C-alpha cells in the first residue's frame, strides 16, 4: 500500500508575491513536492520508460577483461626489442568467447580477433592490414605504440560502480548499459496514475450531439495524450457540468482511481469557477496567479490527500501550463528528477513589443533558415496554432522590443517530452 503522502502545505504560495513569477512558482514547487508512488523491482530488460527509484550498481566490469579492439596479431611490446620487428607466430588464436589459454612467450605473436580476451604475455595488438606474414613469422611495422588496439578491463564500467542516478527515466541505451554491466533487476517507481477531467456546462464529448453555444471538449483528450506521452497511466474521468455536487463526486472517484488529478476549466475566480470554489471550501486550494501568458490562473490543491492541478479552460493556455507546470509537477510526483526544458538561442523571424511583468510563450516553429516564426495570433483559443507550431518561444519577464533577426529562446516540443 502506498504510504507516500504530500505535506498539507506542499502547494503553499511563495511569500511576498501577488503575481507569482514563473521561476518563483517552479522553485516553490520543486522545493515542496515529493514522490507519491511506491517502488517495485522489475527485470532491467523491461525497464525502458520507467523511473529509477534506486541507483543500479554494476554487477560486472565492462569490459570484463582486457580485449582486442581489432582483428590482428597481439604480442608483448617488449618483444620488439632486438627483434627487427619480426615475431614468431604461436599456434592457435584468441577469439571472442573462446580465449587462448596459457601465457604468450616472449618473442611470439598470436592471432587475435575483435573482442577476444588478451592473454597473459600480450599487451599490444596490430591490425591485420598493417603486418606482413612470412614463413611462420609476422613483421610488425615501425611506430607501433604500446597498448595499441586494446580495450582495458573496466575502462568503461567497473564492478560495484553506480551506473545511473535515482530519478532518471530509463532510456533504451540505458537498458544496454544495465545489461552489459550484469544488472538483472532494477528498483523503479510504480507508474503514476493521472486522472484527467474537464469541467463546464458548455462541453460535449465528440460522440454527442452538439447545440448552439456548446463546444466539443478539446482539452481532455489533449491532456490525456500529453500525460500518456510522458509515461503516466491515464484515467479518463470525462466531463462534468458546473455543479458543485457532481464535481465533488467526480473528484472523489478520480482520487480513488489515480494518484493525481488534472482538471481543466473552472480554475479562475469567476461565478462559474466551481473547481476553485469547491477546492477552497473542502480542499486546501492555493490559487496561484502566475505571471505567465497565456495562462495565469493555476489552481493547486490536495483533495482527500491527492494532488489536484487545475488548468485554465482555454486550450492554448491549458497546453502551455501543462508543459510549464504540469510536466515538472507530475514528474516529481512520479519519482523523477526535476527537469526543466532546454531551449536554444535562434534568430527571430518576427517582430513584437513585449510588456514588462509576465513571462510569455509564443507558439513558434523554425523556418528553413533556423529562424523562429511566431503564429499569426496570440489568442489562447486558437487551437490551430498548436498544430502549426513545433515549439515555444520563451520571452523573459522584462519588457523587450524584438526585431527580426534578434536572438530569442526557442524550446521545441520534443524538449517538453512530446
C-alpha positions in Angstrom: 0.0 0.0 0.0 1.3 3.4 -0.8 2.2 5.4 2.3 3.8 8.3 0.4 1.9 11.5 1.3 2.4 15.1 0.5 2.6 17.7 3.2 -0.5 19.8 3.6 1.3 22.9 2.6 3.1 21.5 -0.5 1.2 24.0 -2.7 1.8 27.0 -0.4 2.5 30.1 -2.4 5.9 31.7 -2.4 5.9 34.5 0.1 5.8 38.1 -0.8 4.3 37.8 -4.3 0.8 38.6 -5.5 1.6 37.8 -9.2 3.9 34.9 -8.8 6.8 34.9 -11.4 7.2 31.7 -13.3 10.7 31.0 -11.8 9.4 31.6 -8.3 6.5 29.3 -8.8 8.7 26.5 -10.2 11.2 26.9 -7.4 8.5 26.7 -4.8 7.0 23.5 -6.4 10.4 21.9 -6.7 11.2 22.5 -3.0 7.9 21.2 -1.7 6.8 18.2 -3.9 7.9 14.6 -3.4 7.1 11.2 -5.0 3.7 9.8 -4.2 4.1 6.3 -5.7 5.7 3.2 -4.3 8.5 1.2 -5.8 8.9 -2.3 -7.3 11.6 -4.4 -8.8 11.5 -5.4 -12.4 13.8 -7.0 -15.0 16.2 -4.4 -16.3 15.5 -5.5 -19.8 11.9 -4.4 -19.3 12.8 -1.1 -17.7 12.7 1.4 -20.7 10.4 4.3 -19.9 10.4 3.6 -16.1 11.8 5.9 -13.4 14.6 4.6 -11.3 13.9 4.5 -7.5 17.5 3.5 -6.6 20.8 3.8 -8.4 21.6 0.5 -10.0 25.1 -1.0 -9.2 27.2 -2.8 -11.8 27.4 -6.5 -11.2 30.4 -6.9 -13.5 33.0 -4.7 -15.2 32.8 -3.7 -18.8 34.9 -4.9 -20.5 35.2 -7.8 -18.0 38.7 -8.4 -19.2 41.2 -6.6 -21.4 40.4 -7.5 -25.0 41.3 -6.7 -28.6 39.6 -3.8 -30.5 40.5 -5.2 -33.9 41.4 -8.4 -35.8 45.1 -8.7 -35.9 48.2 -10.1 -34.1 49.0 -9.5 -30.5 52.3 -9.6 -28.6 54.2 -8.2 -25.7 55.5 -4.8 -26.7 58.8 -5.6 -25.0 59.3 -8.4 -27.5 60.1 -5.9 -30.2 63.4 -5.0 -28.6 66.1 -6.6 -30.7 63.6 -8.4 -32.9 63.9 -6.2 -36.1 60.1 -6.2 -35.9 59.8 -10.0 -36.7 58.0 -12.3 -34.2 57.3 -15.9 -34.4 53.6 -16.8 -34.7 52.3 -19.0 -31.8 49.9 -21.8 -32.6 46.2 -21.2 -32.2 44.2 -18.0 -31.8 42.1 -16.0 -29.3 38.5 -15.3 -30.4 35.6 -13.7 -28.7 34.1 -16.2 -26.3 37.0 -18.6 -27.0 40.1 -17.2 -25.3 43.5 -18.6 -25.9 44.7 -20.4 -22.8 48.2 -20.0 -21.4 50.9 -17.3 -21.4 52.3 -16.0 -24.7 56.0 -16.5 -24.7 58.3 -13.5 -25.2 59.2 -13.1 -28.9 55.9 -14.6 -30.2 52.8 -13.1 -31.6 49.3 -14.6 -31.6 46.4 -14.3 -33.9 43.6 -12.5 -32.1 40.1 -11.4 -33.2 38.0 -8.4 -32.2 36.5 -8.7 -28.7 38.8 -11.6 -27.8 40.4 -11.7 -24.3 44.1 -10.6 -24.4 46.0 -13.5 -22.8 48.9 -13.2 -20.3 52.1 -12.1 -22.0 50.3 -9.8 -24.5 49.7 -6.1 -24.2 49.6 -4.8 -27.8 47.7 -5.6 -31.0 48.4 -4.6 -34.6 45.8 -4.6 -37.4 45.8 -7.4 -40.0 46.3 -4.7 -42.7 49.5 -3.4 -41.1 51.5 -6.6 -40.9 53.3 -8.9 -43.3 53.3 -12.7 -42.8 56.5 -14.5 -43.9 57.5 -18.1 -43.2 55.7 -18.5 -39.8 56.6 -15.1 -38.6 54.8 -11.8 -38.6 56.6 -8.5 -39.4 55.4 -5.6 -37.2 55.7 -2.1 -38.7 57.7 0.6 -37.1 56.0 3.2 -34.9 53.6 0.9 -33.1 52.7 2.2 -29.6 52.5 0.0 -26.5 48.9 -0.9 -25.7 47.6 -0.2 -29.2 44.2 -1.6 -30.2 43.4 -3.0 -26.8 40.4 -2.2 -24.5 41.5 -2.2 -20.9 39.5 -4.2 -18.4 36.8 -1.9 -16.7 37.7 1.1 -18.9 34.0 1.7 -19.4 32.4 0.4 -16.2 33.9 -1.1 -13.0 32.1 -3.7 -10.9 30.4 -2.0 -7.9 30.1 1.3 -9.7 26.9 3.3 -9.6 25.6 3.3 -13.1 22.6 5.7 -13.2 21.0 8.1 -10.8 17.8 7.6 -8.9 15.0 9.6 -10.5 16.3 9.1 -14.0 14.0 7.8 -16.7 15.5 4.6 -18.2 16.2 5.0 -21.9 16.8 2.2 -24.4 20.5 2.9 -24.3 20.4 2.6 -20.5 19.0 -0.9 -20.9 22.1 -1.8 -22.9 24.3 -0.4 -20.2 22.5 -2.3 -17.5 22.6 -5.5 -19.4 26.3 -5.2 -20.3 27.0 -4.5 -16.6 25.2 -7.6 -15.4 22.3 -5.8 -13.7 19.4 -8.2 -13.8 16.8 -6.2 -11.9 16.2 -2.6 -11.1 14.2 -0.8 -8.5 11.7 1.6 -10.2 8.8 3.7 -9.2 5.3 2.4 -10.0 3.7 4.2 -12.8 1.9 7.4 -11.7 -1.8 7.3 -12.4 -3.2 10.6 -13.6 -6.9 11.3 -13.8 -8.0 13.9 -16.3 -11.3 15.8 -16.0 -12.9 18.7 -17.9 -15.5 21.0 -16.4 -18.1 23.2 -17.9 -21.8 23.2 -18.9 -20.9 24.0 -22.5 -18.7 21.0 -23.0 -19.7 17.9 -25.0 -17.8 14.8 -25.9 -17.1 14.2 -29.6 -19.7 11.4 -29.9 -22.5 13.5 -28.6 -24.8 15.8 -30.5 -23.9 19.5 -30.1 -26.2 22.5 -29.8 -25.6 26.2 -30.3 -23.4 27.6 -27.5 -21.8 24.2 -26.8 -18.3 23.1 -27.8 -16.5 19.8 -28.1 -14.2 19.2 -25.2 -10.7 19.5 -26.8 -8.7 19.9 -23.6 -9.4 16.5 -22.1 -8.2 14.3 -25.0 -5.2 16.7 -25.4 -4.2 16.4 -21.8 -4.8 12.7 -21.7 -2.5 12.3 -24.7 0.2 14.6 -23.2 0.2 12.7 -19.8 0.4 9.3 -21.6 3.3 10.6 -23.7 5.1 11.5 -20.5 4.8 7.8 -19.5 2.0 8.1 -16.9 -1.0 5.8 -16.8 -4.0 7.9 -17.7 -7.6 7.7 -16.3 -10.3 9.4 -18.4 -12.8 11.0 -16.0 -14.9 12.6 -18.8 -16.6 15.9 -18.4 -18.7 17.3 -15.6 -21.2 20.2 -15.5 -20.7 23.3 -13.4 -22.4 21.7 -10.5 -20.5 21.5 -7.2 -22.2 18.3 -6.1 -21.4 16.5 -9.3 -17.9 17.9 -9.3 -17.4 16.6 -5.7 -18.5 13.1 -6.7 -16.3 13.1 -9.8 -13.2 14.3 -7.8 -13.9 11.6 -5.2 -13.9 9.0 -7.8 -10.8 10.4 -9.5 -8.7 10.2 -6.4 -9.9 6.6 -5.8 -8.6 5.6 -9.3 -5.5 7.8 -9.6 -2.5 9.3 -7.7 -3.0 12.8 -9.2 -5.7 14.7 -11.0 -5.6 17.3 -13.8 -8.7 19.4 -14.2 -9.2 22.0 -17.0 -11.7 24.8 -16.6 -13.2 26.4 -13.5 -9.7 27.2 -12.1 -10.2 31.0 -12.0 -12.3 33.1 -9.7 -15.5 33.7 -11.7 -19.1 33.0 -10.8 -19.0 29.6 -12.5 -15.5 28.6 -11.5 -16.7 25.7 -9.3 -13.3 23.9 -9.3 -11.7 26.8 -7.4 -14.7 27.3 -5.2 -15.0 23.6 -4.2 -11.3 23.2 -3.6 -11.4 26.3 -1.4 -14.2 25.0 0.7 -13.3 21.4 1.0 -9.6 21.1 -0.1 -6.7 23.3 0.7 -6.7 25.4 -2.5 -3.7 27.6 -3.3 -4.9 29.9 -6.2 -1.7 30.8 -8.0 -1.9 33.9 -10.1 1.2 33.2 -12.2 2.7 36.0 -14.2 2.5 34.0 -17.4 0.9 34.5 -20.8 -1.1 32.5 -21.9 -2.3 31.2 -18.6 -2.3 33.0 -15.2 -4.9 31.0 -13.2 -3.4 27.8 -11.8 -5.3 26.0 -9.1 -3.2 23.7 -6.9 -4.7 21.7 -4.1 -5.0 18.4 -2.2 -8.3 16.5 -2.4 -8.6 13.7 0.0 -4.8 13.8 0.2 -4.2 13.6 -3.5 -2.8 16.4 -5.6 -5.1 18.3 -8.0 -3.8 20.6 -10.7 -6.4 23.0 -12.0 -5.5 24.2 -15.5 -7.0 27.1 -17.5 -10.0 26.4 -19.7 -8.7 28.0 -22.9 -6.9 25.2 -24.9 -3.7 27.1 -25.6 -3.4 28.3 -22.0 -4.1 24.7 -20.8 -1.5 23.3 -23.1 1.2 25.9 -22.1 0.5 25.5 -18.4 0.6 21.7 -18.7 4.0 21.9 -20.3 5.5 24.5 -18.0 3.9 23.4 -14.7 2.1 20.1 -15.2 5.2 18.3 -16.5 7.6 19.0 -13.6 4.8 18.5 -11.1 3.8 15.1 -12.4 7.4 14.1 -13.0 8.2 14.8 -9.4 5.1 13.0 -8.1 6.2 10.0 -10.2 9.6 10.0 -8.6 11.5 11.5 -11.4 14.3 14.1 -11.1 13.2 17.7 -11.6 13.9 18.7 -15.2 13.4 22.0 -16.9 13.3 22.1 -20.7 16.4 23.1 -22.6 16.0 26.0 -25.0 18.1 27.2 -27.9 19.0 30.7 -29.0 17.9 31.4 -32.5 17.2 34.5 -34.7 13.6 35.7 -34.6 11.6 35.8 -37.9 9.1 38.1 -36.3 8.8 41.5 -34.6 7.0 42.2 -31.3 6.8 44.6 -28.4 6.5 42.7 -25.1 5.4 44.5 -21.9 7.1 44.1 -18.6 5.9 41.8 -15.8 4.9 38.5 -17.4 6.7 35.5 -18.9 5.3 35.0 -22.4 5.2 31.9 -24.5 4.6 32.2 -28.2 3.6 29.3 -30.5 6.5 29.1 -32.9 8.3 26.9 -35.4 11.7 27.1 -37.1 11.8 28.0 -40.8 14.2 26.6 -43.4 16.9 29.0 -42.2 16.6 28.1 -38.5 14.7 31.3 -37.5 11.8 31.2 -35.2 8.5 32.2 -36.8 5.6 33.0 -34.4 1.9 32.1 -35.0 -0.2 34.8 -36.6 -2.2 35.4 -33.4 -1.6 35.1 -29.7 -5.3 34.3 -29.0 -5.4 31.4 -26.5 -8.5 29.9 -28.1 -6.8 29.3 -31.5 -6.0 25.6 -31.3 -4.8 25.5 -34.9 -1.7 27.4 -33.7 -0.7 24.4 -31.5 -0.7 22.1 -34.6 1.0 24.8 -36.7 3.9 25.2 -34.2 6.7 22.8 -33.2 7.8 24.6 -30.1 7.5 27.7 -28.0 9.5 31.0 -27.9 10.0 32.0 -24.3 10.2 35.7 -23.6 11.6 36.7 -20.2 9.7 38.8 -17.7 11.2 42.2 -18.5 10.0 44.5 -21.3 11.5 44.0 -24.7 11.2 45.1 -28.3 12.0 42.3 -30.7 13.0 43.0 -34.2 13.6 40.4 -37.0 17.0 38.9 -36.5 17.1 39.5 -32.8 18.0 36.4 -30.7 15.2 34.7 -28.8 14.9 31.5 -26.8 13.2 28.7 -28.7 12.1 25.4 -26.9 11.0 22.6 -29.2 8.1 20.5 -28.0 10.4 17.5 -28.0 12.2 19.1 -25.1 9.0 19.0 -23.2 8.8 15.3 -23.7 6.3 15.5 -26.6 
